[in-house]
Amino acid sequence: MSSGRRRERVAIVLVGAFVATIVASLLLAPVMVSRTCFSVDVPGDGQYCGDTATDTMLGYEGNLRLWIGSLVLIVVAAGILITAPRRRRSPTP
């Protein structure tokens, strides 16, 4: 494969990986945390506060492991696409 075609292929894969990373982050990255506080009637305890949900930018419930896993998958796929030899098409009769 010529150097120009290889650079073009790498550029296309990297742009695709960048777009996929942005989409995965919008859909899966937890960015907002809802905090809820409860009053406790037991003397001395006062209030109990806890994080109840992590949401993505689009409002879906987020999961940190799923987001990081998708980013790892995107990086691995981009690496395979960049390093894999290009298949040559056989001429059709």
C-alpha positions in Angstrom: 0.0 0.0 0.0 1.4 3.4 -0.9 2.3 5.9 1.8 -0.4 8.3 0.8 -3.2 5.7 0.9 -1.9 4.4 4.3 -2.0 8.0 5.7 -5.5 8.5 4.3 -6.7 5.2 5.9 -5.2 6.1 9.3 -6.8 9.5 9.1 -10.2 8.0 8.3 -9.9 5.5 11.2 -8.8 8.2 13.6 -11.7 10.5 12.7 -14.1 7.6 13.0 -12.7 6.7 16.4 -13.0 10.3 17.5 -16.6 10.5 16.4 -17.4 7.2 18.1 -15.8 8.4 21.3 -17.9 11.5 21.4 -21.1 9.6 20.7 -20.2 7.0 23.4 -19.4 9.7 25.9 -22.7 11.5 25.2 -24.7 8.3 25.6 -22.8 6.6 28.4 -20.5 9.0 30.4 -21.9 9.7 33.9 -21.8 13.5 34.3 -24.6 14.5 36.6 -25.3 13.1 40.1 -28.6 13.5 41.9 -28.2 14.0 45.6 -31.0 13.2 47.9 -31.2 13.9 51.7 -33.5 12.2 54.1 -34.4 13.4 57.6 -34.0 10.7 60.2 -36.1 10.8 63.3 -33.5 9.1 65.5 -32.0 11.6 67.9 -28.4 12.5 67.0 -28.6 11.2 63.4 -30.2 14.3 61.8 -30.0 13.8 58.0 -28.8 11.1 55.7 -27.7 12.2 52.3 -26.7 10.0 49.4 -26.2 9.9 45.7 -29.1 8.3 44.0 -28.4 8.4 40.3 -25.8 9.3 37.8 -27.1 10.6 34.5 -25.5 11.1 31.1 -25.7 14.4 29.3 -28.7 13.1 27.4 -30.6 12.2 30.6 -30.1 8.4 30.6 -28.8 6.6 33.7 -25.1 6.3 33.3 -22.7 3.5 34.1 -19.0 4.2 34.5 -17.8 0.6 33.7 -19.9 0.5 30.5 -18.6 3.9 29.4 -14.9 3.0 30.0 -15.5 -0.4 28.4 -16.9 1.2 25.3 -13.9 3.6 25.1 -11.5 0.7 25.4 -13.4 -1.2 22.6 -13.1 1.9 20.3 -9.4 2.2 20.9 -8.8 -1.5 20.3 -11.0 -1.5 17.1 -9.1 1.6 15.8 -5.8 -0.1 16.5 -6.8 -3.3 14.7 -8.1 -1.3 11.7 -4.9 0.8 11.5 -2.5 -2.1 11.8 -4.4 -4.8 9.9 -3.1 -5.4 6.3 -5.5 -4.3 3.7 -7.1 -7.1 1.7 -6.7 -7.1 -2.0 -9.8 -7.7 -4.1 -9.6 -10.5 -6.5 -10.6 -9.6 -10.1 -14.0 -10.7 -11.1 -14.4 -12.8 -14.2 
